Amino acid sequence: MKLRKLDNAGYTVLELLAVLFIFTTMGVLFSYALRQNAADSRDAQRKRDISAVYFQLESIKTEAGYPEKITLEKLVGIDPEALTDTKGIKLGESNAEYRYYPADCNSGLCKSYELKVNLEKEAEFIKKSGSS
């Protein structure tokens, strides 16, 4: 009687599980990195917007002070998108990410202010008026 050797050209279950584990791990790491990159991008956009509003406020400052309320009419030349947060809410509206806090106001003009926004990966970003 002659014995024949079986020719198993496939993979074992253990090899298939190892490959599946490696691909799953790579997928999880990739999706985590993608989410972190998106959060970094949103935070950078928030900082750019708050800085744009800050520089515009500093450029329109008069001897009497800064405006008590921020509007597009007062911030001539600013991109309207800079006043809209990542959720689509404009600065000054309720639940907006971008917040403007004027201080020492009299007759619609204020001596100082703070611009604030909460960031996803960092502490709150704050810009204060130049004459604090």
C-alpha positions as CSV (number, residue, x, y, z in Angstrom):
1,M,0.0,0.0,0.0
2,K,1.3,3.4,-1.1
3,L,0.8,6.4,1.2
4,R,0.0,9.6,-0.6
5,K,0.9,13.0,0.8
6,L,-1.9,15.4,1.0
7,D,-1.2,18.7,-0.6
8,N,-2.6,21.5,1.6
9,A,-2.1,24.7,-0.4
10,G,-4.3,26.8,1.9
11,Y,-3.7,28.8,5.1
12,T,-4.4,27.6,8.6
13,V,-7.0,29.2,10.7
14,L,-4.3,30.7,12.9
15,E,-2.6,32.4,10.0
16,L,-6.0,33.9,8.8
17,L,-6.7,35.1,12.3
18,A,-3.3,36.7,12.6
19,V,-3.8,38.6,9.3
20,L,-7.3,39.6,10.3
21,F,-6.0,41.0,13.7
22,I,-3.2,43.0,11.9
23,F,-5.6,44.6,9.4
24,T,-8.1,45.4,12.2
25,T,-5.4,47.0,14.3
26,M,-4.2,49.0,11.3
27,G,-7.8,50.2,10.5
28,V,-8.4,51.3,14.1
29,L,-5.1,53.2,14.2
30,F,-5.9,54.8,10.8
31,S,-9.4,56.0,11.9
32,Y,-8.0,57.4,15.2
33,A,-5.4,59.4,13.3
34,L,-8.0,60.6,10.9
35,R,-10.3,61.8,13.7
36,Q,-7.3,63.6,15.4
37,N,-6.3,65.3,12.2
38,A,-9.9,66.5,11.7
39,A,-10.0,67.9,15.3
40,D,-6.7,69.7,14.7
41,S,-8.0,71.2,11.6
42,R,-11.2,72.5,13.3
43,D,-9.2,74.0,16.2
44,A,-6.9,75.8,13.7
45,Q,-9.9,77.2,11.9
46,R,-11.4,78.4,15.2
47,K,-8.1,80.1,16.1
48,R,-7.9,81.8,12.7
49,D,-11.4,83.1,12.9
50,I,-11.0,84.5,16.4
51,S,-7.7,86.1,15.4
52,A,-9.3,87.7,12.3
53,V,-12.0,89.2,14.4
54,Y,-9.4,90.4,17.0
55,F,-7.3,92.1,14.3
56,Q,-10.3,93.7,12.7
57,L,-11.5,95.0,16.1
58,E,-8.1,96.5,16.8
59,S,-8.1,98.2,13.5
60,I,-11.5,99.9,14.0
61,K,-10.8,100.9,17.6
62,T,-11.4,104.6,18.2
63,E,-10.4,106.7,21.1
64,A,-13.8,106.1,22.7
65,G,-13.2,102.3,22.5
66,Y,-14.5,99.2,20.8
67,P,-18.1,98.4,19.6
68,E,-20.4,96.9,22.2
69,K,-21.9,94.5,19.6
70,I,-20.1,92.9,16.7
71,T,-21.8,93.1,13.3
72,L,-20.6,92.8,9.7
73,E,-21.3,96.5,9.2
74,K,-18.9,97.4,12.0
75,L,-16.2,94.9,10.9
76,V,-15.9,96.1,7.3
77,G,-13.6,94.0,5.2
78,I,-13.8,90.8,7.3
79,D,-14.8,87.5,5.7
80,P,-18.4,86.8,7.0
81,E,-17.3,83.2,7.4
82,A,-14.9,84.3,10.2
83,L,-17.9,85.2,12.3
84,T,-19.5,81.8,11.9
85,D,-18.3,78.9,14.0
86,T,-17.9,75.3,12.9
87,K,-21.5,74.5,13.8
88,G,-22.7,77.4,11.5
89,I,-23.8,79.7,14.4
90,K,-22.8,83.3,14.1
91,L,-20.8,85.1,16.8
92,G,-23.2,86.7,19.3
93,E,-26.0,84.2,18.8
94,S,-27.0,81.8,21.6
95,N,-25.0,78.5,21.7
96,A,-22.2,80.0,19.5
97,E,-18.7,78.7,19.9
98,Y,-17.3,82.1,19.3
99,R,-18.0,84.5,22.2
100,Y,-17.4,88.3,22.5
101,Y,-17.4,89.8,26.0
102,P,-17.2,93.6,26.0
103,A,-16.3,95.4,29.3
104,D,-16.7,98.9,30.6
105,C,-19.3,99.9,28.1
106,N,-20.9,103.3,27.8
107,S,-23.1,104.5,24.9
108,G,-22.4,101.5,22.7
109,L,-18.6,101.8,23.1
110,C,-16.4,99.7,25.4
111,K,-12.9,100.1,26.8
112,S,-11.9,96.5,26.5
113,Y,-13.2,93.1,25.4
114,E,-12.4,89.3,25.3
115,L,-12.9,87.0,22.4
116,K,-13.2,83.3,23.4
117,V,-13.6,79.9,21.8
118,N,-13.4,76.4,23.3
119,L,-11.1,74.1,21.4
120,E,-11.4,70.3,21.1
121,K,-7.8,69.4,21.8
122,E,-6.5,72.4,23.8
123,A,-7.6,74.8,26.5
124,E,-9.9,77.7,25.7
125,F,-8.4,80.1,23.2
126,I,-8.7,83.8,24.4
127,K,-7.8,87.0,22.7
128,K,-8.0,90.2,24.8
129,S,-8.2,93.8,23.7
130,G,-4.9,95.6,23.3
131,S,-5.9,98.2,25.8
132,S,-6.6,95.9,28.8
